Amino acid sequence: MLKIFFIICLIGAGVYLYQHPDILSQAKQLPQKTGLIDDSTVVYKWQDKDGSWQITGEPPADGIPYETQKYQHDTNIIPALPEQQKK
């Protein structure tokens, strides 16, 4: 009897989540919103001796000035392509 009740509850929960998909997407984002999971990446930006910019996951050697940049995993950091001119 308890197994049947449990199965009915699971089916009911599945139907409810199917009809309300926004609740499931909000539940997936909850750990990030509460700060339980850090979903960011830290990179280090610095110039080498030739003047070329380097971006790495590790800081450069001692004595080289660098910037720390933090990116969220859901952020696009690749620049968009310029729009092609229509003929």
C-alpha positions as CSV (number, residue, x, y, z in Angstrom):
1,M,0.0,0.0,0.0
2,L,2.8,2.4,0.9
3,K,4.6,1.6,-2.4
4,I,1.4,2.5,-4.4
5,F,1.1,5.8,-2.5
6,F,4.8,6.6,-3.2
7,I,4.4,5.8,-6.9
8,I,1.2,8.0,-7.1
9,C,3.1,10.9,-5.5
10,L,6.0,10.6,-7.9
11,I,3.7,10.6,-10.9
12,G,1.8,13.6,-9.5
13,A,5.1,15.5,-9.0
14,G,6.2,14.6,-12.5
15,V,2.9,15.9,-14.0
16,Y,3.1,19.1,-12.0
17,L,6.7,19.8,-13.0
18,Y,5.8,19.0,-16.6
19,Q,3.0,21.6,-16.5
20,H,5.2,24.2,-14.7
21,P,8.7,24.0,-16.2
22,D,9.7,27.4,-14.8
23,I,9.7,25.9,-11.3
24,L,12.3,23.3,-12.4
25,S,14.5,25.9,-14.0
26,Q,14.4,28.1,-10.9
27,A,15.3,25.1,-8.7
28,K,18.4,24.4,-10.9
29,Q,19.5,28.0,-10.4
30,L,19.0,28.0,-6.6
31,P,22.5,26.8,-5.6
32,Q,24.2,29.6,-7.6
33,K,21.8,32.3,-6.3
34,T,22.4,31.3,-2.7
35,G,26.2,31.2,-3.1
36,L,26.5,27.5,-2.3
37,I,28.2,26.9,-5.6
38,D,30.7,29.4,-7.0
39,D,30.0,29.4,-10.8
40,S,32.8,31.8,-11.8
41,T,36.3,31.5,-13.2
42,V,39.3,33.7,-12.3
43,V,41.8,34.6,-15.0
44,Y,45.0,36.6,-14.9
45,K,45.7,39.2,-17.6
46,W,49.3,40.5,-18.0
47,Q,51.8,41.6,-20.6
48,D,54.9,39.6,-21.4
49,K,58.4,41.1,-22.2
50,D,57.4,41.5,-25.9
51,G,54.3,43.5,-25.0
52,S,51.8,40.8,-26.0
53,W,48.8,40.3,-23.7
54,Q,48.6,37.0,-21.9
55,I,45.5,35.6,-20.3
56,T,46.1,32.5,-18.1
57,G,44.5,30.6,-15.3
58,E,47.7,31.0,-13.2
59,P,49.3,34.3,-12.1
60,P,52.6,35.3,-13.8
61,A,56.0,35.1,-12.2
62,D,56.8,37.4,-9.3
63,G,57.4,41.0,-10.2
64,I,55.1,41.0,-13.3
65,P,52.1,43.3,-12.8
66,Y,48.8,41.6,-13.7
67,E,45.0,42.1,-13.5
68,T,42.6,39.6,-12.0
69,Q,39.3,39.2,-13.9
70,K,36.4,37.1,-12.7
71,Y,33.8,35.7,-15.2
72,Q,30.5,34.0,-14.5
73,H,30.1,30.7,-16.4
74,D,27.0,31.8,-18.1
75,T,28.7,35.0,-19.5
76,N,29.8,35.1,-23.1
77,I,33.3,36.7,-23.2
78,I,33.9,36.1,-26.9
79,P,33.2,39.3,-28.8
80,A,30.4,39.1,-31.4
81,L,31.3,39.1,-35.1
82,P,30.6,42.4,-36.9
83,E,27.5,42.3,-39.0
84,Q,28.0,41.6,-42.6
85,Q,27.0,44.4,-44.9
86,K,24.1,43.5,-47.1
87,K,24.5,44.1,-50.8
